[in-house]
Amino acid sequence: MIRDRLAEPLALFGGVFRNADVRRLELAWACSNLSSRASAIAVAVYAYEIDGIGAVGVIAFVRLVAGAAVSSWLAVLADRRPRRQVLVATDLARCAMLGGMAALAPIDGASPAVYVLAVLSSVAEPLFRSAQVAHTPALVRTPEELTAANVIASGVESVGLFAGPALGALLLATSSVGTVFAATAALALVSVVLVARIGIAGEPVAEPGASRSHTLLAGWRSVVSEPSLRVVIALFAVQTLVAGMFNVLVVALAIEELGLGTAGVGWLDGMVGVGATLGVVVVAGLAGRRRLAGYFAAGLLLWGVPLVVIGMWTALTPTLVLLVLVGVGNTLVDVAGVTLMQRAAPDAVLGRVFGAFETLVLLAMGVGSLLAPVLAAGLGVRGALVVAGSILPVTLVPLWRSLDEVDAGAAAPVEQVERLRSVPIFAHLPPARLDRLASALVELRVETGRAVFDEGDEGDSFYVVDGGHAVVEAGGRRLRTLGEGDFFGEIALLRDVPRTASVRATSPLRLFALDREAFLATVNGDPASAEAAGSIVAARLPSPVIA
């Protein structure tokens, strides 16, 4: 039974790893993430050694705020340039900055320059993640593979929670801060090499008529105008608010409540990391699922409820176990939430949507870190933990119906997706875009002898035959017959002319119709779709014209 349940996700993970482009992107993300986390340890140690503990806090705060301030603006690049190019440029820039930090670290009086480079490097980090998340849908072949790739990416991030600081600590114990900076620069360079070998550039979808201001704000406008994105990102932001509160409260929990001393902070944080890593195994089964809202909600509850219990029952063993559950919840939230966002966000602004998302969650985490001391001063550490843990369940209850609707809208019926995939115009589209297009299809049934449309009618839809047969006629002559899998109606839409032929059912006919606006937005917004559609029209028009 267990073997049967694991067979499908394992097969999907195998397919993801056999996909060379996805494998390179995941390995590049691993190198980039490891570089970021190891270099952060080195920056903190360097600041402490040069300017004391106050500098550590100031530099950490400035890096966080700087990343939040510009990530949504830099993310424009992920939608206006080929995403592979953005990934390469981002980590190449980080490589140069980390190399500069390695060269400057041993020099007396060079700390201001090192700090500036450290802040600039942290600003570039969210851009890599935004471009990586936006590029993934173009590399996978099915929605299930997209989820599997996100599981792997979340696993990479979870392992990085341990491996990055461990690498930094190991190098610091055996060498110097400069060596850590040099090693992390090398990791960024490996990431560049891996991304450069990806075969698909990830050309952005064109946005006709978009002004510069609209281009910069497109991600925010999508978040505000798209209900699905609003719900998912709002819940994500609340989760990071609670995470920011926990990052502060865990210090007092370890030292004041559990008596573990300063080392205990690392132990408690480490248990969350252990849970996040175990969570990768737990969420492996999501790779074959198309409905993810329930798992997203479960992850949010696992972030909140254990904190309430810890606040009410502060003992070492249950606290450790409960923090592992928090880590599992963190992985569930990351995988399910990111996948839902990839499905809901338009491809043309996907990078900017994730840039806006990065800004919101960084700001939410900062607010949480400021709110926690206030609550602890008024309610005590245990009371503050109860309040922090209660925020997510209280927020989730009124938003549950909206979250369930996100799932219903994101999971297009498999039959419609496969039918569209068989049409050359749409065959190459990434799974997330194909899902959205399939959700826009309308099923029509036409009785025998009835016309779908007549010659000279206005073109308002594109059609795919799902069952039955029809005949195409023009000028009183029969031109061809249509059967299951055939498609028609594209010429009038693409050339903006009346229907050039009539289509009449010769048996009960089942059709999937795609309205003019959705069809043209897809074709005009994607170079490969436009090329395929142009070839089809060119092939059909020289012969007797069909619709």
Order of alpha helices (4+ residues) and beta strands (2+ residues): alpha-alpha-alpha-alpha-alpha-alpha-alpha-alpha-alpha-alpha-alpha-alpha-alpha-alpha-alpha-alpha-beta-beta-beta-beta-beta-beta-alpha-beta-beta-alpha-alpha
